[in-house]
Amino acid sequence: MSTRSSRRALAAALLAVVPALAVRAQDGDAQNGEVDWAAKVKAAIESPRYAIQRAASQQIARAGDPAVPAIRAYVAEHGKDRIPMLLADALASGEGDGEATRALLREWADDVEFFWRAQALTGLARRKSAADGERFAAALRDPSHLYRVAGAKGVHALATASGKPWDEARAVLADPDPRARVLFALHLWTTAREPAALPVLVAAIADDRAFLDDDWGRRYAVQAVAALAKVAGTDFGYRATEPLAANAEAIARFAAWAEVEVPPLRERDAVADLGGVEIRSCRHGDLFVRWTEGEVHFGLSREHRVTLGEDAWARIDARLDALGGGEARQVLGAVVCDFVQLTTREPVRLWKAAPGALPEPVCALLEVLAEEVAAAGKEDLAGALRTRLPQFRGTK
């Protein structure tokens, strides 16, 4: 090897070692109480570089209690909405622990307005403290599907740790929201190889439903295939880029391997939607609404349908016309977690707004839509829409 090549090899080796040495040095500083946790928290939240955010978040997570006062101080000055999911996930990972860490996670988990409360509850589930038993059980009835899943993880963790049945959490495997069913089943399978998860996961592979432009069925199918194939040793020829019918044989082979019934194929429907609104809310839960020439459909898979008359549609169309022109896609406010998204097909337009940023013309449209749904005798569905609007209404 030439001298130049040797120097390059040495430089490459040093570059590979330096990050590891830096992490060890940081950990050593933490053990010696020399870390500036305020600076670490600031880096985890404000650094423009993802690598620095991640490294700082992981160091905070490993430390646990010593870093908590700095997190609290930052929130006191800047507000809890500045906490990113990366830091919440890291703290929830369970690497660092202690009473201060658990107390912070409990505050976050109990705060219905905190974006990452489901992640905080998941962190408590990982710690398997019996003191959180009632908190986990109550979460099973929460409007947020992610929070219900986190609660089910906690119920399952406590039950298995004590050798007791986890029957209360099984309800999430039959949750009305298909996303909750799959997420909890993925958790059960990847962490405990729980056979009860298999029927849900195989059914997920056979689901190709969508909401407007969101192919949510295919997205969860890909995750289910990956989780099952890791144990089966094969994906049985499943191809995510192919239509659902082309994967029928792979689905049947997965079902035979898992020893469950072959699920029906849930194809995406051919209904021509003219528009719709998607609301994601950690506080009130998600809501999915779309409309066709004569009906308003509620739910990810059109669980509820409301027929409206011509006068009702005339009022709704007038509000749609009042939205005016502008850019085809508008993102309003800083979207972090919760958002409302309105989509129209003619013309093709999209408004996506953070809490407190939804323009008044869009609010007026959704209010009229709720009024007409209520007038059609579906006050419960109208109420679901009305309840979520105040969170997003702008100040102007």
N, C-alpha and C positions, 0 to 999 in steps of 0.2 A: 504494500500500500504506500502511495506517495505521501510526502509530508503534508501537502495541501489536503489530500483526502483524509489523513489522520486528524488534521485540525477540524475539518468539517464534521467528522464523526464525533469528536470530542465536544464540539459546540452543540451538536444535536442532542448528545447525551445529557449535557448540562441543562439544556432547555427543557428536557423531559423531567429532570430531577427538581429544578427550581420550584415549580408549583407545589410539588409534594412537600418540599422543605418549608415552603411558606405556610402551608396548612398546618404542618407540625409546629412551626414556630408560633402561629396564632393560637393553637390549642395549648401550647406551653404557657403563653401569655395569659390565657384564660384561667389556667390552673393557678397561676401566680397572682391573679387578681389585677393584672396590669392592662387589661383590654379597655379601651375607650368605647364602652358599649353605646354611648350616644352617637359616636361617629359610625359605628357598625350599623346601627339601626338606620341612620341617615343614608348610608351607602346602600343598604338593602332596599330602601324605598325610593331614593332619588337619583341614584347613579344612572346615567344614560347608557351604560354598558350592561347588558344582560348577564355576562359572566361575573361581573363584580356583584350585581344584585344577588345572583345565585350563591356565590361564595360567602357573602356576608350573611345571607339568610341561613345557610347551612351551619355556619359557625354559631349563630344565635341559637339555632335549634339544638346543637350539641351542648351548648352551655346550659340552656334551660333557665332556672331561677335567676342567676346573676344578671341576665340580660333583660329580664322582665321590667324592672324599674325604668330603664331607658325607653322601652316600648311604650309604657304608660305615659311617660313624660312627652314623647313625640305626639301621641294621640291627644293629650291634653292641649298641646299647642296647635296642632294642625287638623285634628279631627280624625275619627276612625275610618272615614272613607278613603283616606290616603294609604291605608294598609293594603298592599297588593296581595293577590292570591298566592304568589310565590312565597312570601314570608309566612302567611297563614298556614299554607300547606307544610312548610318546613317545620314550624313550631308544633303542628299537629302530628308530625311524623313519629314522635315518641322517643327520639334520640336523647333529648334532655328532659328531665322531669323534676318534680318538686311541687310543693304546695302553691308557690307563687305562680308557676306555670299552669297548674290545673285551675287555679282561681281565675286566671286571665282567660283560659279557654272556656270556662263556664260562663263568664260574663259575655264573651263573644257569642257562645252558643245560645244564650238566652235573649240576646238582643235581636229582636225581629227586624230591625233596620240595618243590621250589619251584613254586608255583602257575603262574607265568607263564614256565616254561622254554621252551615252544614260541614264545612271543613273543620271547624272548631269542635263540633260534636263528634266527628269522626276521630279527632285526636283523643277525645275522652274515651271513645270506644276502644281505641288501641291500648289505653292505660288500664282498662278493665276494673275500674273502681266501683265497688258496690254502692258507694255514695251517689252514683249517677244513675242508679237503676230506675228511679221514678222519672228522671229526665229523659232517658231513652224510651220508656214506655209512652210518655206523653208525646214524644216526637212522632210516633207512629200515626198520629192523627193530625199532623201538621198539614197546612195547605201546600207547602213546598214539597215536590216529589224528592228532591235531593235531601231534604231534611228528614223525610220519612225513611229513606234508605240509610242515612247515618244513624237514625234511631234503631233501625233493625240490626245494623252492625253491632251496636252496643248491646242490645238484648241478646243477640246470638253469642257475643263474646262473654258476657257474664254467665249465661246459661252453660256454655260448654266448659268454662273455667271451673264451674261448681259441679259439673256432671249432671245438670238438670236439663229437661227439655226446653227447646226454644220455640214452643208453639206460638207464642204471641207474635213473634217476628214473621212467621210463615205467611201472615196476611199480605205482606209486601210482595210475595211471590205471585199473588193474585191481585195486585194493586190495579185499580182502574187505569192508571197511567202505564202504558207499556214500557216507557223508559225506566220507571222505578223497578218494574219486574226484572228487566234485563240487568240493570246495574247491581241489584242485590244478588241476583243469581251469579253474576260474574265474580262478585266478592266471595260468595260461598264456595264457588268452584276453585278459584285461584288460591284461596287461603286455606281451605279445609277439605277440598275434593268432596264436597257435600253432594250426594246423589240427588237430593231434592232439587238441585239447581238444573239438572240435565233437561227435563221437559221444557223448561223456560228457555234455555239456551238453544236447543234444537228448534223450537218454535220461532225464535228470533232470526235464525238463519233463513227461515221461509217467509220473512216479512219484508216487503219492498214498498211499504206505504210511504207517502210523502205529504208535507204540508207546503203548498205553494212551491217555492224553489228549494225547500229544505228536504233532502233525501234522508230523513231520520231513520227510516227502516233499514235501508242499506248500510248506513253508518254503524248501527248496532249489530247488524248481521256480520259485518267484517270483524268486529270485536269478539263476537261469540265464536266465529270460526277459529280465530287465532287462539282463544282460550282452550277450545276443545281439541284442536289439532296438536297443541303442545303435548297433550297426554296421549292422544290417539296415534301420534306419530305420522299423521297424514291429514291433508285437507280434503281427501276423497275427490279431488278434481274440482272443487268449488272455485269459481272465478267471479270476483266482484264486478268485473266489467261486463259480464254477460247478463241477459234478462233473467228474471227469476225462474221462468219455465226451463231454461237451459241448465239450471242448477238443480232440477228436481231429483236427478239420480244421486247427486252428491248429498242432498238433504236426506234422502231415503237411507243412504249408507251411514250417515251420521246417526240417524235414528236407530238403525240396527245395531251400531256399535254401542250406543248409549242404552240400548234396550228400553226404548220408549216408543210410543206410537208415532207414526209418520204424521207430521202436522199438515194442515191444509196450507196451500200457497196463498199468501195474502198479497195479491198484486196491487199496485197503485191504481186508483180508479181513473176513469176517463172523463170525469166531470169537468166541465169548462168553468173554472173560477174566474170571476171578473175582478176580484180583489180580496183583500183580507187584512187582518190585523193580528199580530203576534205580540203578546205581552209576557215578558219574563220578569218575575218578581219574587225575591226571596222572602218578602213579607206576606204577600197574599197568594203566592203560587202562580203558575203559568196559566195563560189563557190563549186559546187559538180560535179565531173566528174568521170565516170566509163566506163570500156570497156568490151566487150564480144569477141567472136571469130572473128567478122568482123566489129564491130561498136564501136564508141565512143559516149556515152550518157552524155548530159549535163543537170543538174537540179536535184532537189530533186526527182521529179517523171518522169524523162527522157523526159523533155519537148522538147529537141532537140537531134536529132540523126544524126551522120555523118558516112557514109560508107567509109572505107579506103581500098586501094588495097594491094596486096601481098607485093610489094616493101616497102610500107609505114610500114606495120607490121614488115617486116624484120628489118628495122631501129629501130623501137620501141623495138622489142624483143632483139636486140643487146644491147640496153641501159639497159633493164631489167636484162640481163645476167651480165652486168658490175657492177651491184649493189653488186654482190658477196654474201658471206655467212654472218656469224655473228649471233648475238642473234635474236630470233624470234620477239622480241619487243624491240625497241630502242626509248627512249625519249631523245631528244637532246636539250640542253639549258633549261632555266627556263620557263616553259609554264605557263603563268598567264592568258591570255585571248586569244589573237590572236595566231593561230597556223596553221600549214599545216600538214596533216596526209596522208601518202601514204600506201596503203594496197595492198598486192598481195596474191593470193590464192595458187599458185604452184611455189615455196614453200610458205607456210603461213608465211608472214612477215609483219611487221608494223613499219614504221618510223614516229615519231611524233616530230615536231621541232618547237621551238620558233622562233620569228623574229631574223634573223641574224645567225641561227644555222643549216640551211638545208645543208647537205653535197653536194659537187659539183656533184657526180654521180647522185643524185636524181634530182638536178637542170637540169642536162644535159638531163635526161629522159623526164622531163616535157617540156623542150624547144623543143625537137624533136617532142613530142606529139603535141605541139602548131603549129609547122611548118607543120606537115602533115595535121592537121585540116584546116589550112589556105590554103594549096595546094589543098584541096578538095573543096575550094570555100566558106569556113565558116570563113572568116577573123574576123568577130565580135566575134565568140566564141573563136577563137585562141587569140584574143586581150584580152579577159576577163581573160585568163590564164596568158598571158605574163605580164599584168598589175600588177598582184599580186605577181609575183616571186621575184622582187627586195627586197621586205620587208623581205623575209625569207632567201635569199641567204647568205651563210656563208662567212667569210672573207678569208678563206683558198683557 
